Amino acid sequence: MRHLRYFDALAQQGHFGRAAEACGISQPALSLQIQELEAILGAPLVERGARQIRLTTLGETFAERVRDILRSVEELGDLARASFSPLAGRLRIGVIPTVAPYMLPRVIKELTERYPSLDVRPREAVTQKLIADLAEGRIDAAIVALPISEPSLAEYALFEEEFVLVRPQEDAGKPVPSSEKLKEMRLLLLEEGHCFRDQALSFCNLSPSVARDMMEGSSLSTLVQMVGAGIGVTLIPQMAAPVETRSAAVSIARLAEPRPSRAIGMVWRRTNPLSGQLAHIAERVREIVVDEPPSPKL
């Protein structure tokens, strides 16, 4: 199993140094483990280059089977946990970046207080990465924008929230632009890979090709600060507004009906032995969010 885990890390990272770091061992130790695995199999799995590695044909097929094996082993552990202590042990939960900073601290605090034996291990990443991690068994559940529409995943709706318009402070008294007017303004967007970017484009009825010419930021914080500097306007989720706008010279406005919004939910593999427990945790997360004090009036 140790050999398989090390090989899986190498296959994912494509680099001995990064794989060794992910495994928490030295690069020479990882290299030795891979050599031992190849000796056991009697065939090479990796083509070693100066800067990166490439899997052999056998290595590529082997990597797929290894992931299946490791996922099955993880599920065996989950099966055991479900039988004797359903709300204890490790909970690996992924969260998208446009939700994590604003909801995760309170959720972790409430869950650990209610279930002292629960070890919550959060991971922040974009939706595509989280869904891949779920499929590979690297996380147990993910909080993302719904729908995901993946038959292998169970979905539990947590809450809905509106998008709000962030514009320079001096524009506070101006009429709120329509979605058509926003298309004519300098709209700041998150970089590609963020589902919130796609939702903003959909509201403004803009194609991805047009969006490539727009200004981008790596986080909502960056976008809001750019607005404060007079560079343009942006849309952000309502839950992010109190945090991101408190230190920026910006104003917030609600858009006209029908206002853009998104549904946030929790997803997990239907085959996960902990599905019943994950549904219970999702219900508790929903209660935590619903009980949260409302955002300041816009």
C-alpha positions in Angstrom: 0.0 0.0 0.0 2.9 2.4 0.8 4.3 1.8 -2.7 0.9 2.4 -4.3 0.3 5.6 -2.4 3.7 7.0 -3.4 3.3 6.0 -7.0 -0.2 7.6 -7.1 1.3 10.8 -5.8 4.0 10.7 -8.5 1.4 10.0 -11.2 -0.7 13.0 -10.1 2.2 15.5 -9.6 4.3 14.4 -12.6 7.4 15.4 -10.6 9.5 13.6 -8.0 10.1 16.8 -5.9 6.4 17.8 -5.7 5.3 14.2 -5.1 7.8 13.8 -2.3 6.6 17.0 -0.7 3.0 15.8 -1.0 3.9 12.5 0.7 6.0 14.2 3.4 9.2 12.3 2.5 12.5 13.2 0.8 12.9 13.0 -2.9 15.6 10.2 -2.8 13.3 8.1 -0.5 10.4 8.5 -3.0 12.7 7.6 -5.9 13.8 4.4 -4.0 10.2 3.4 -3.3 9.3 3.7 -7.0 12.3 1.7 -8.0 11.3 -1.0 -5.5 7.8 -1.1 -7.0 9.2 -1.4 -10.5 11.4 -4.2 -9.4 8.4 -6.0 -7.8 6.5 -5.7 -11.1 9.5 -6.4 -13.3 8.7 -3.5 -15.6 9.3 0.3 -15.7 6.4 2.6 -14.8 8.2 5.9 -15.2 10.3 7.6 -17.9 12.7 9.8 -16.0 13.6 13.2 -17.6 15.7 16.1 -16.4 12.8 18.3 -15.3 9.7 16.0 -15.3 8.6 12.4 -15.5 6.4 10.7 -18.0 4.5 7.5 -17.3 5.1 4.5 -19.5 2.2 2.8 -21.2 2.1 0.3 -18.3 2.5 3.2 -15.9 -0.6 5.0 -17.2 -2.8 1.8 -17.0 -1.3 0.9 -13.6 -2.1 4.4 -12.3 -5.8 4.0 -13.1 -5.9 0.7 -11.3 -4.0 2.1 -8.3 -6.5 4.9 -7.9 -9.3 2.4 -7.9 -7.5 0.3 -5.2 -6.7 3.3 -3.0 -10.3 4.6 -3.3 -11.6 1.2 -2.3 -9.3 1.1 0.7 -10.5 4.5 1.8 -14.1 3.3 1.6 -13.3 0.2 3.7 -12.1 2.6 6.4 -15.3 4.7 6.0 -17.3 1.6 6.3 -15.7 0.7 9.6 -16.2 4.3 10.9 -19.9 4.2 9.9 -20.4 1.1 11.9 -19.0 2.2 15.3 -18.8 6.0 15.4 -20.7 7.7 12.7 -19.8 11.3 13.6 -16.2 10.9 14.6 -12.8 10.7 12.9 -11.6 12.4 9.8 -13.9 14.5 7.6 -12.2 15.8 4.4 -14.4 18.5 3.0 -13.6 20.7 0.0 -15.0 24.2 -0.4 -15.0 26.6 -3.4 -13.0 29.9 -2.9 -16.0 32.1 -3.2 -17.6 30.4 -0.2 -14.7 29.2 2.0 -13.6 32.4 3.7 -17.1 33.6 4.6 -18.7 30.4 5.8 -16.1 27.8 6.6 -14.7 29.3 9.9 -18.1 29.2 11.6 -19.0 25.9 10.2 -15.8 24.2 11.4 -16.3 25.9 14.9 -19.9 24.7 15.2 -19.2 21.2 14.0 -16.2 20.6 16.2 -18.1 21.9 19.2 -21.1 19.7 18.5 -19.0 16.6 17.5 -15.7 16.8 19.5 -14.5 13.5 18.0 -14.9 14.9 14.4 -11.6 15.9 12.8 -12.6 18.4 10.0 -10.0 18.8 7.3 -11.0 21.5 4.9 -9.5 22.0 1.4 -10.1 25.1 -0.8 -10.2 24.6 -4.6 -12.3 25.4 -7.6 -15.2 23.2 -8.5 -13.6 21.2 -11.2 -10.7 20.2 -8.9 -13.1 19.3 -6.0 -15.2 17.1 -8.2 -12.1 15.3 -9.4 -10.9 14.9 -5.8 -14.3 13.4 -4.9 -14.2 11.0 -7.8 -10.7 9.9 -6.7 -11.6 9.6 -3.1 -9.3 12.3 -1.9 -12.1 14.2 -0.1 -15.3 13.0 1.4 -17.6 15.9 0.5 -17.5 19.3 -1.2 -19.5 22.5 -0.8 -20.0 23.9 -4.3 -22.5 25.8 -6.5 -25.4 23.6 -7.6 -26.4 21.9 -9.8 -23.4 19.6 -10.5 -25.6 17.1 -12.4 -23.2 14.2 -11.9 -25.2 10.9 -11.5 -22.5 9.5 -9.2 -22.9 12.3 -6.7 -25.6 13.0 -4.2 -26.6 16.7 -3.8 -27.9 18.5 -0.7 -29.1 22.1 -1.1 -27.8 24.4 1.7 -28.9 27.9 0.8 -29.4 30.4 -2.0 -27.8 33.8 -2.2 -28.0 36.8 -4.5 -25.1 38.6 -6.3 -24.6 42.2 -5.5 -23.0 45.0 -7.6 -19.8 46.6 -6.3 -18.9 49.9 -7.8 -16.8 53.0 -6.8 -18.0 54.9 -3.8 -18.8 58.0 -5.8 -21.3 56.0 -7.9 -23.5 55.2 -4.8 -26.2 57.6 -5.8 -26.4 56.6 -9.5 -29.1 54.4 -10.9 -28.3 50.7 -10.7 -27.4 49.4 -14.2 -29.3 46.6 -15.8 -27.6 43.4 -17.0 -27.5 45.0 -20.5 -25.9 48.1 -19.2 -23.3 46.1 -17.3 -22.1 44.6 -20.6 -21.1 48.1 -21.7 -19.2 48.8 -18.4 -15.7 47.6 -17.5 -16.7 44.4 -15.7 -14.0 42.8 -13.5 -14.2 39.0 -13.3 -12.5 36.1 -11.5 -10.0 34.2 -13.6 -11.0 31.2 -15.5 -11.8 28.1 -13.5 -14.1 29.7 -11.0 -17.8 28.8 -11.3 -18.8 32.3 -10.1 -17.1 33.8 -13.2 -19.4 31.6 -15.4 -22.5 32.7 -13.3 -21.6 36.4 -13.7 -21.1 35.9 -17.5 -24.4 34.2 -17.7 -26.3 37.0 -16.0 -24.7 39.6 -18.3 -25.3 37.3 -21.3 -21.6 37.5 -22.2 -19.8 34.8 -24.1 -16.5 33.3 -22.8 -14.7 34.7 -25.8 -15.7 38.3 -25.0 -14.8 37.7 -21.4 -11.1 37.0 -22.3 -10.7 40.6 -23.1 -12.0 41.7 -19.7 -9.9 42.4 -16.6 -9.5 39.5 -14.2 -8.6 38.9 -10.6 -7.6 35.8 -8.6 -9.9 36.4 -5.7 -13.0 38.4 -4.8 -10.8 40.6 -2.5 -8.6 41.6 -5.5 -11.7 42.4 -7.6 -13.2 44.7 -4.8 -9.9 46.5 -4.3 -9.6 47.1 -8.1 -13.1 48.6 -8.0 -12.1 50.8 -5.1 -9.2 52.0 -7.3 -11.6 53.1 -9.9 -10.8 50.4 -12.5 -14.3 49.1 -13.0 -17.2 47.3 -11.4 -17.8 43.7 -10.3 -20.3 41.3 -9.0 -19.8 39.3 -5.8 -21.9 36.9 -3.7 -23.9 38.7 -1.0 -22.2 36.7 1.8 -18.8 38.1 0.7 -19.9 41.7 0.8 -19.4 42.5 4.6 -15.9 41.0 4.6 -14.6 42.2 1.3 -16.0 45.8 1.2 -15.2 46.9 4.7 -11.7 48.3 3.8 -12.4 49.4 0.3 -13.7 52.7 -1.1 -16.7 51.1 -2.8 -20.5 51.1 -2.7 -22.8 48.1 -2.8 -26.1 47.9 -4.7 -28.7 45.2 -5.2 -29.5 44.6 -8.9 -32.9 44.9 -10.4 -35.3 41.9 -10.6 -34.8 39.2 -11.7 -31.7 39.4 -9.5 -28.9 36.9 -10.2 -28.3 34.3 -7.6 -26.8 30.9 -7.0 -27.6 27.8 -5.0 -24.9 26.4 -2.7 -25.0 22.8 -1.7 -23.0 19.9 -0.4 -22.1 16.9 -2.7 -20.6 13.5 -2.0 -20.2 10.1 -3.8 -23.4 8.0 -3.6 -21.3 4.9 -3.0 -19.6 6.4 0.1 -20.4 4.2 3.1 -20.7 7.4 5.1 -23.5 8.8 2.9 -26.1 8.8 5.7 -23.7 10.6 8.1 -22.7 13.1 5.4 -26.4 13.9 4.8 -26.7 14.5 8.6 -23.6 16.8 8.5 -25.1 18.6 5.5 -28.3 19.2 7.4 -26.3 20.6 10.3 -24.3 22.9 8.0 -27.5 24.2 6.6 -28.8 25.0 10.1 -25.6 26.8 10.9 -25.8 29.0 7.8 -29.5 29.7 8.2 -29.0 30.7 11.9 -26.2 33.1 10.9 -27.0 36.8 11.5 -28.1 38.6 8.3 -25.6 40.6 6.3 -25.7 44.4 6.7 -28.5 46.1 4.8 -27.5 47.1 1.3 
